[in-house]
């Protein structure tokens, strides 16, 4: 089948002709779409190829742009709310026309200025793009490809009374519990996580710290050294320092901090005195 113009995606199209409103671009199946003059540059020539993003304008006509949005169709993306109406919320996704999250696809209350994680979806009936916060149906329940202690990419998408829900590898839902969070995190953050537990009901517990054997590879020690180097090699922290101060400065628990200190001292990486710690000379 000849390549068609794909809505909500980056397309490589040929410049077919120059017109008053802009350039008409053609796909292999000879379907055409307008690239408005606002995006036309002097180096664009007829019969040359150009990469553009395809979406719909205010009159629901297909239109091309050389701007790159914050996300494309079928991707999960953290977007800021720019306006709210009874029928939905408008999100800034990097294009002149904001992305609508219809009210029926919202799971939480939307306020201007908030950040929400949504999935960009194409409505096959209307050929429109919209955002949905109700994306559970797109996530997999089959966890056989996951294993304990596995390192995964995660994205924080919702705060609950127990902790934060996260997307795992854009394909699973997981949870990080509050009592295991030792660093500031926010909705939309993309982080490295570790599979802590896969329950019989398919629910997945995630940790921000390496687990088991991986935890012994010096991640905490490296963090202490990193913070020390950023503070001229000296800090007023000891084994007796306040746990909240440790969490704020190093993003770890007091127990993990003390373990890191012991390892660094034993390896002669740092020196400990009454006033604090410093890099060994």
Helices and strands as residue ranges (DSSP letters): E 10-18, E 22-26, E 32-36, G 37-39, E 49-56, E 62-65, E 76-85, E 88-92, E 99-102, G 103-105, E 115-123, E 128-132, G 136-138, E 151-159, E 163-168, E 172-177, G 178-180, E 190-198, E 204-207, G 212-217, H 219-229, E 234-235, H 243-250, H 254-266, E 270-273, E 276-279
